[in-house]
Amino acid sequence: MSDLTHYAADLPATIGKLKQYRDIAFARYRALCQGNKALKSIPDSKVFQEKVSKEATENEIKAWLAEARIGELLGPAKEGQPGHHTSNDIEVESHNNRYFARQFYKALQSGELGKCIERVEKEGPAAYLAPVRDLVRKEQRQVTRNLQWPKGKYRIIYADPPWDYNKGKALSQRRYGEALKHYPTMQIEEIAALPVPDLCTENSVLFLWATMPKLPEALQIMDDWGFDYKTGLVWDKVKHNWGYYFSMRHELLLVGGRQHSTPDVSELADSVVTIERSEEHSEKPSYFRELIDRLYPKGPRIELFARTKVPNWEAWGHDV
């Protein structure tokens, strides 16, 4: 396996050309993966499979290095200084991709990625992603420690945890909308350890977002936080997302209670809500917060892992 510096030396200099270079590399990677899949059905093709697999890995590495370089160029730079970019350049990449690209570049600068060159032949492309995960989690833990935990008691707790989906899987999970590319994720143990019970009263109600792959973990989190599972809503997102077994288009909003958790009003809301998802990764429609307000108008309320602060709600999270 060639050194990372060999690939980095071939990278274009501008954001536009880097984007083209990255997209071509990913296209080649996908085509080679498809070809390798077909080869598996042909007897005595192991040698060819290994060659195609190696070439696919090299193209994937090239693509991620290009994305890392884009992250560097899109970093803070003043007018007239090296690295200065225009508004048109910034539009090349979304905010979500820039987050991961910058983290990847930081890991690249640290030299940690270079140490994975030998491991990649045994473990596959995931060996290149491991240092990025470690860096992100380290930073996330530090940011979480620096965040002041809320005070007081709340009747309503609304939470959208940043579930971690990696578990050492391959870098090619790009097609699954890998959460790590968009924001710092948390391990189940880290989420469970949050002092959420300190925010609760005996009649608190928990609204907890979960995806189908994380359903068992979400129910465990609910139990760890001192809630009993009661019911749930289904959000039909209209647009499909890649999944591990099915093309997924829904998420679950689980409801947990303590002693008295039934709504304050007699309205029976529809348990399936169809709202087309936005392009922002994992962003939830404001409808659900408004629905909670309608069903539970009494008592203080807080949103954990919030992206924005709204009237009559307390908010806790990196983005607020």
LUMPA-203542 format. One line per 3 residues: number of its first residue (from 1); for each residue x, y, z of N, C-alpha, C. Coordinates in steps of 0.02 Angstrom, whole numbers. Layout:
BEGIN
NUM	X,Y,Z,X,Y,Z,X,Y,Z | ...
This chain:
BEGIN
1	42,-60,0,0,0,0,44,62,0 | 32,107,-46,73,168,-51,59,214,8 | 109,256,23,103,303,77,50,356,59
4	18,384,110,-32,436,99,-3,496,63 | 60,511,76,91,569,44,92,561,-32 | 96,499,-55,96,486,-127,30,508,-158
7	-26,492,-124,-92,513,-148,-101,588,-141 | -80,616,-85,-89,687,-72,-52,730,-123 | 5,706,-148,44,744,-195,8,753,-261
10	-39,709,-277,-75,712,-341,-139,754,-337 | -155,782,-279,-217,818,-272,-216,884,-310 | -271,904,-342,-276,969,-375,-271,1026,-324
13	-263,1086,-350,-251,1143,-305,-314,1183,-289 | -366,1179,-330,-425,1220,-319,-485,1178,-296 | -532,1211,-264,-590,1176,-237,-631,1144,-292
16	-642,1180,-346,-681,1153,-401,-651,1089,-429 | -585,1090,-442,-552,1031,-469,-548,975,-418 | -541,994,-354,-540,943,-301,-607,907,-299
19	-661,944,-305,-727,913,-305,-734,864,-363 | -712,885,-422,-715,840,-480,-672,778,-469 | -611,788,-443,-565,733,-428,-597,684,-379
22	-628,712,-326,-660,670,-275,-718,630,-304 | -760,664,-343,-819,630,-371,-799,574,-419 | -747,586,-459,-724,534,-505,-696,474,-466
25	-658,489,-413,-630,435,-372,-685,394,-340 | -737,427,-313,-792,390,-283,-830,349,-336 | -838,378,-396,-872,342,-449,-833,279,-468
28	-767,286,-472,-725,227,-488,-729,176,-432 | -730,201,-371,-734,155,-313,-799,114,-316 | -855,148,-329,-919,113,-332,-920,62,-389
31	-893,83,-447,-892,37,-504,-849,-24,-490 | -792,-13,-458,-747,-69,-442,-779,-116,-391 | -815,-88,-344,-850,-130,-294,-902,-174,-328
34	-938,-144,-376,-987,-183,-413,-954,-238,-453 | -897,-221,-484,-860,-271,-522,-835,-327,-479 | -811,-310,-420,-786,-361,-374,-842,-407,-350
37	-901,-378,-341,-958,-418,-321,-975,-470,-374 | -970,-448,-437,-984,-494,-492,-931,-549,-497 | -868,-531,-483,-813,-580,-487,-822,-637,-437
40	-855,-623,-382,-862,-674,-330,-901,-735,-354 | -941,-725,-406,-981,-781,-432,-941,-823,-483 | -880,-802,-498,-839,-837,-547,-786,-878,-512
43	-783,-943,-524,-733,-986,-491,-662,-964,-509 | -615,-975,-463,-544,-961,-474,-529,-888,-492 | -569,-842,-464,-557,-772,-479,-529,-733,-419
46	-503,-769,-369,-480,-737,-308,-425,-686,-322 | -378,-702,-365,-323,-656,-380,-350,-591,-409 | -398,-597,-454,-428,-537,-484,-468,-498,-433
49	-502,-534,-388,-540,-501,-336,-495,-458,-292 | -437,-485,-274,-391,-449,-232,-365,-387,-267 | -351,-392,-332,-327,-335,-370,-379,-280,-374
52	-441,-300,-389,-495,-251,-396,-510,-220,-327 | -508,-260,-274,-521,-234,-207,-468,-183,-187 | -406,-197,-203,-352,-150,-187,-361,-84,-225
55	-379,-89,-289,-389,-29,-329,-449,11,-303 | -501,-24,-282,-559,10,-254,-540,48,-190 | -502,16,-147,-479,49,-85,-438,111,-100
58	-393,106,-149,-351,163,-167,-393,221,-192 | -445,207,-231,-488,261,-255,-528,292,-199 | -549,251,-150,-585,278,-94,-541,323,-52
61	-479,302,-42,-432,344,-5,-420,410,-40 | -411,408,-106,-402,469,-145,-461,516,-136 | -521,488,-137,-581,530,-130,-583,563,-62
64	-567,526,-9,-569,555,58,-514,606,68 | -456,595,39,-403,644,44,-423,709,8 | -457,703,-48,-482,762,-83,-532,800,-40
67	-576,762,-8,-625,794,35,-592,827,95 | -540,796,120,-503,826,175,-470,891,154 | -442,891,93,-410,952,67,-462,1007,57
70	-521,989,34,-575,1038,28,-591,1069,95 | -593,1026,147,-605,1051,215,-553,1101,237 | -490,1087,219,-436,1134,237,-446,1201,201
73	-460,1199,136,-468,1261,98,-529,1301,120 | -580,1266,145,-640,1301,168,-635,1323,240 | -577,1312,271,-567,1335,339,-560,1410,341
76	-556,1439,403,-552,1512,411,-492,1540,373 | -502,1592,334,-449,1626,299,-469,1698,287 | -424,1744,295,-438,1815,286,-426,1836,214
79	-459,1890,194,-453,1917,127,-379,1929,110 | -358,1905,52,-291,1918,29,-239,1871,55 | -258,1824,100,-210,1778,128,-216,1710,94
82	-164,1669,96,-169,1602,66,-228,1564,94 | -264,1531,51,-323,1493,72,-387,1533,67 | -382,1598,48,-443,1638,41,-489,1608,-12
85	-554,1607,3,-601,1577,-44,-660,1624,-55 | -695,1615,-109,-752,1656,-125,-816,1622,-104 | -871,1659,-105,-936,1629,-86,-954,1573,-134
88	-933,1578,-197,-948,1524,-245,-911,1460,-226 | -849,1468,-201,-811,1409,-179,-846,1375,-121 | -871,1414,-74,-903,1386,-14,-964,1345,-33
91	-998,1364,-86,-1058,1329,-106,-1043,1259,-135 | -980,1247,-149,-961,1181,-175,-978,1126,-126 | -966,1139,-61,-977,1089,-10,-1029,1113,40
94	-1071,1068,64,-1120,1085,116,-1085,1092,182 | -1119,1123,230,-1090,1130,298,-1076,1061,327 | -1120,1012,315,-1112,946,344,-1047,913,320
97	-1035,914,255,-975,883,229,-912,919,252 | -916,985,258,-858,1023,281,-838,1002,351 | -887,988,394,-871,968,462,-828,905,461
100	-849,854,425,-811,792,424,-744,801,390 | -745,840,335,-683,850,298,-630,883,342 | -650,931,383,-602,964,427,-576,916,480
103	-620,874,506,-597,825,556,-548,776,524 | -563,756,462,-519,710,427,-451,742,416 | -451,806,397,-388,840,384,-347,848,448
106	-381,861,503,-346,867,567,-312,802,586 | -347,747,573,-318,681,587,-259,668,540 | -266,690,479,-212,682,430,-150,721,452
109	-160,783,476,-105,825,499,-70,795,560 | -109,762,602,-81,734,664,-34,676,650 | -37,649,589,5,592,572,-25,525,590
112	-83,526,622,-114,463,644,-136,421,584 | -160,454,531,-184,416,474,-127,377,442 | -67,406,441,-11,372,411,7,307,445
115	-9,302,510,7,242,547,-39,184,529 | -92,199,492,-141,147,475,-126,112,409 | -72,132,376,-59,106,309,-54,30,309
118	-18,3,358,-10,-70,361,-75,-104,383 | -111,-72,427,-174,-102,452,-227,-107,398 | -226,-60,350,-280,-58,301,-282,-122,259
121	-225,-154,248,-225,-215,209,-260,-272,245 | -260,-269,312,-293,-321,351,-365,-302,368 | -376,-237,383,-441,-216,408,-484,-180,357
124	-455,-162,299,-493,-125,250,-493,-51,264 | -531,-12,224,-531,61,230,-550,88,299 | -584,48,339,-604,71,406,-544,93,447
127	-486,64,433,-426,82,470,-408,155,461 | -426,184,404,-412,255,392,-461,299,430 | -521,274,441,-572,314,474,-564,313,550
130	-533,261,577,-528,254,649,-498,316,684 | -442,344,659,-415,403,693,-462,463,691 | -503,468,639,-551,522,635,-605,513,689
133	-629,452,696,-678,438,748,-650,454,816 | -588,432,828,-557,444,893,-550,518,907 | -530,556,856,-522,628,864,-588,662,878
136	-639,644,840,-705,674,849,-732,658,919 | -726,596,940,-752,576,1006,-715,612,1062 | -650,619,1054,-611,655,1105,-634,727,1111
139	-643,760,1053,-666,828,1053,-737,833,1081 | -779,784,1061,-848,786,1084,-852,780,1160 | -812,734,1188,-813,726,1261,-790,789,1296
142	-741,824,1266,-717,885,1296,-770,939,1292 | -804,944,1234,-857,994,1226,-914,980,1274 | -932,916,1281,-986,897,1326,-968,915,1398
145	-906,902,1417,-885,920,1485,-889,995,1497 | -875,1034,1445,-876,1106,1452,-946,1136,1450 | -994,1097,1424,-1063,1122,1423,-1093,1120,1493
148	-1124,1174,1513,-1156,1175,1578,-1221,1135,1576 | -1225,1085,1618,-1285,1043,1620,-1344,1085,1647 | -1403,1076,1619,-1461,1116,1642,-1477,1106,1716
151	-1506,1156,1744,-1530,1152,1813,-1606,1153,1813 | -1635,1132,1868,-1707,1133,1874,-1739,1066,1856 | -1804,1064,1861,-1843,1004,1846,-1890,1019,1788
154	-1901,968,1747,-1941,978,1686,-1993,922,1680 | -2051,943,1659,-2103,893,1648,-2093,858,1581 | -2071,896,1531,-2062,869,1463,-1988,869,1446
157	-1963,811,1424,-1894,805,1401,-1896,777,1330 | -1868,814,1284,-1870,797,1213,-1798,789,1190 | -1779,730,1166,-1709,716,1153,-1699,682,1085
160	-1647,704,1049,-1628,675,985,-1554,658,989 | -1536,602,1021,-1465,586,1032,-1425,578,967 | -1362,597,969,-1318,588,910,-1290,517,908
163	-1332,469,889,-1314,399,889,-1251,387,848 | -1208,343,872,-1148,323,836,-1164,259,798 | -1150,259,733,-1166,201,690,-1104,165,665
166	-1044,188,684,-984,162,652,-965,92,674 | -949,85,739,-930,19,765,-876,-14,722 | -829,28,697,-774,0,659,-790,-20,588
169	-848,0,562,-867,-21,494,-829,21,443 | -836,1,381,-794,28,328,-808,101,312 | -758,133,284,-763,203,264,-817,211,211
172	-833,159,176,-881,163,121,-952,172,145 | -962,182,211,-1030,195,235,-1054,264,215 | -1015,299,175,-1036,363,147,-1107,357,119
175	-1122,303,86,-1188,295,54,-1243,285,105 | -1226,271,168,-1276,263,219,-1289,328,257 | -1260,384,236,-1271,446,271,-1238,446,338
178	-1178,420,343,-1143,410,406,-1145,473,450 | -1173,465,511,-1183,522,555,-1119,558,573 | -1064,520,576,-1000,550,596,-979,605,549
181	-1001,603,486,-981,655,439,-1015,721,455 | -1068,720,496,-1110,779,505,-1104,812,573 | -1090,774,625,-1085,802,692,-1051,751,737
184	-1025,773,794,-995,726,841,-1047,677,868 | -1033,613,862,-1080,562,887,-1060,540,957 | -1104,502,989,-1092,478,1057,-1105,403,1061
187	-1065,369,1099,-1076,298,1113,-1137,291,1159 | -1167,232,1158,-1226,218,1199,-1210,231,1273 | -1151,209,1295,-1133,218,1365,-1129,292,1384
190	-1105,333,1338,-1099,405,1351,-1168,438,1356 | -1214,417,1313,-1282,445,1315,-1317,424,1380 | -1309,360,1397,-1342,334,1457,-1316,367,1521
193	-1252,388,1519,-1221,418,1579,-1242,490,1591 | -1274,522,1543,-1296,591,1554,-1345,593,1613 | -1339,644,1656,-1381,646,1717,-1452,670,1703
196	-1484,640,1654,-1553,658,1637,-1600,648,1696 | -1593,594,1736,-1638,587,1793,-1640,647,1840 | -1585,685,1843,-1583,744,1886,-1630,799,1861
199	-1650,795,1798,-1695,845,1770,-1768,827,1778 | -1782,767,1803,-1850,740,1801,-1888,749,1866 | -1954,751,1859,-1999,746,1915,-2031,677,1913
202	-2073,662,1961,-2105,597,1961,-2154,588,1904 | -2174,644,1873,-2223,641,1818,-2193,663,1752 | -2128,663,1745,-2097,685,1682,-2114,636,1626
205	-2114,664,1564,-2127,625,1504,-2068,635,1457 | -2044,580,1429,-1987,582,1383,-2009,568,1312 | -1987,610,1265,-1996,599,1194,-1926,588,1165
208	-1913,528,1141,-1845,508,1122,-1844,484,1049 | -1804,517,1008,-1798,497,937,-1754,436,931 | -1774,391,887,-1735,330,874,-1744,309,802
211	-1691,281,774,-1696,250,708,-1707,175,718 | -1728,141,667,-1741,69,674,-1680,30,696 | -1619,43,668,-1561,5,692,-1544,18,765
214	-1565,75,792,-1548,93,860,-1607,84,909 | -1658,49,887,-1717,41,930,-1701,6,996 | -1665,-51,996,-1649,-82,1061,-1609,-36,1107
217	-1560,0,1078,-1520,46,1119,-1562,103,1147 | -1609,128,1105,-1652,183,1128,-1695,162,1186 | -1722,101,1183,-1763,77,1238,-1721,67,1301
220	-1657,47,1292,-1613,40,1349,-1597,108,1380 | -1586,158,1337,-1573,226,1361,-1633,251,1400 | -1692,239,1374,-1754,260,1407,-1758,229,1478
223	-1741,167,1483,-1741,133,1548,-1687,161,1594 | -1627,172,1566,-1572,200,1606,-1589,269,1634 | -1628,307,1596,-1647,374,1619,-1708,373,1665
226	-1734,313,1679,-1788,307,1728,-1858,312,1701 | -1866,295,1636,-1932,299,1605,-1955,230,1583 | -2021,220,1584,-2051,159,1557,-2078,174,1487
229	-2063,130,1440,-2088,139,1372,-2164,136,1372 | -2196,186,1337,-2269,188,1334,-2295,177,1264 | -2270,215,1216,-2295,211,1148,-2246,249,1102
232	-2268,264,1041,-2224,300,996,-2259,325,934 | -2227,371,900,-2250,398,837,-2203,376,781 | -2228,375,720,-2187,361,661,-2185,423,618
235	-2124,446,603,-2116,501,556,-2099,472,488 | -2146,480,440,-2134,460,371,-2100,519,337 | -2036,510,318,-1996,564,291,-2003,573,215
238	-2044,532,184,-2058,534,112,-1997,514,71 | -1941,551,80,-1880,534,43,-1845,475,76 | -1817,433,36,-1783,373,62,-1712,388,82
241	-1686,350,130,-1616,350,150,-1589,280,141 | -1523,276,128,-1492,210,126,-1496,177,194 | -1507,113,196,-1506,75,257,-1464,13,249
244	-1460,-28,301,-1421,-89,298,-1459,-146,267 | -1526,-146,276,-1567,-201,250,-1621,-174,203 | -1648,-114,218,-1701,-85,178,-1684,-12,164
247	-1717,16,113,-1712,87,100,-1761,122,148 | -1733,155,198,-1773,180,254,-1802,250,240 | -1864,260,260,-1895,325,252,-1934,346,314
250	-1918,315,371,-1954,335,432,-1908,332,493 | -1927,371,543,-1895,368,609,-1949,363,662 | -1929,345,722,-1976,334,776,-1967,387,831
253	-2022,413,856,-2020,456,914,-2052,418,972 | -2010,390,1015,-2033,348,1070,-2056,392,1128 | -2106,368,1163,-2133,404,1221,-2124,362,1283
256	-2093,392,1333,-2082,358,1397,-2112,399,1454 | -2137,365,1505,-2167,400,1561,-2144,374,1627 | -2163,410,1679,-2150,388,1747,-2217,371,1779
259	-2240,411,1826,-2303,393,1859,-2364,412,1818 | -2369,477,1803,-2427,501,1765,-2401,533,1701 | -2411,499,1644,-2381,521,1582,-2432,533,1526
262	-2496,523,1539,-2546,533,1487,-2552,608,1470 | -2572,624,1408,-2578,694,1388,-2627,733,1430 | -2618,799,1430,-2663,844,1467,-2729,854,1431
265	-2731,840,1366,-2790,852,1326,-2816,786,1299 | -2878,787,1276,-2910,725,1252,-2896,711,1179 | -2861,755,1145,-2847,745,1074,-2807,681,1062
268	-2827,644,1011,-2790,585,990,-2755,600,924 | -2692,617,928,-2654,635,868,-2640,573,827 | -2632,582,762,-2615,527,717,-2546,501,735
271	-2539,435,738,-2475,405,758,-2425,402,700 | -2447,417,639,-2403,419,581,-2405,489,552 | -2348,523,551,-2344,591,527,-2302,592,464
274	-2330,617,409,-2295,620,346,-2272,691,331 | -2207,703,336,-2177,768,321,-2112,755,285 | -2103,784,227,-2042,773,189,-1982,800,227
277	-1931,758,233,-1871,778,270,-1833,833,234 | -1795,873,272,-1752,923,243,-1687,891,221 | -1643,930,190,-1578,904,169,-1527,905,225
280	-1543,937,281,-1498,939,339,-1501,872,374 | -1443,841,384,-1441,773,411,-1475,770,480 | -1524,725,486,-1558,709,549,-1599,767,578
283	-1610,819,540,-1650,875,566,-1723,854,572 | -1754,870,628,-1823,851,641,-1870,909,629 | -1929,896,601,-1977,950,589,-2001,981,654
286	-2013,1046,653,-2038,1081,713,-2108,1057,732 | -2142,1024,685,-2209,998,699,-2211,957,763 | -2160,915,774,-2162,869,831,-2156,906,897
289	-2115,958,899,-2111,998,959,-2178,1034,972 | -2208,1057,918,-2273,1091,924,-2328,1042,945 | -2323,980,921,-2371,928,942,-2365,914,1017
292	-2303,910,1041,-2292,900,1113,-2323,957,1152 | -2313,1018,1129,-2342,1076,1163,-2418,1072,1165 | -2447,1047,1112,-2520,1042,1107,-2547,989,1154
295	-2512,932,1158,-2536,877,1200,-2519,886,1273 | -2463,921,1286,-2439,932,1354,-2425,1006,1365 | -2477,1047,1370,-2467,1119,1376,-2441,1141,1445
298	-2445,1098,1494,-2426,1116,1562,-2354,1094,1579 | -2321,1136,1617,-2256,1117,1644,-2196,1139,1603 | -2139,1148,1635,-2078,1167,1599,-2053,1112,1553
301	-2016,1131,1501,-1994,1083,1452,-1924,1099,1428 | -1887,1046,1409,-1818,1055,1386,-1804,1009,1328 | -1764,1034,1280,-1742,993,1223,-1668,979,1231
304	-1650,916,1232,-1581,895,1237,-1553,881,1168 | -1490,898,1157,-1457,893,1092,-1493,939,1041 | -1515,996,1066,-1552,1043,1024,-1507,1076,973
307	-1536,1095,917,-1500,1132,866,-1515,1207,869 | -1571,1224,900,-1591,1293,907,-1634,1301,968 | -1640,1362,993,-1682,1374,1052,-1746,1407,1029
310	-1802,1382,1053,-1867,1409,1034,-1903,1435,1095 | -1951,1480,1087,-1988,1508,1144,-2020,1454,1187 | -2018,1465,1253,-2050,1423,1303,-2015,1356,1313
313	-1957,1347,1282,-1918,1286,1290,-1848,1304,1313 | -1822,1265,1360,-1750,1268,1375,-1715,1223,1324 | -1652,1237,1312,-1615,1198,1262,-1545,1183,1286
316	-1522,1123,1272,-1453,1102,1288,-1424,1065,1229 | -1363,1083,1210,-1331,1049,1154,-1273,1091,1127 | -1232,1060,1085,-1173,1094,1058,-1192,1154,1016
319	-1249,1150,980,-1267,1202,933,-1302,1261,965 | -1317,1257,1029,-1350,1313,1063,-1308,1339,1121
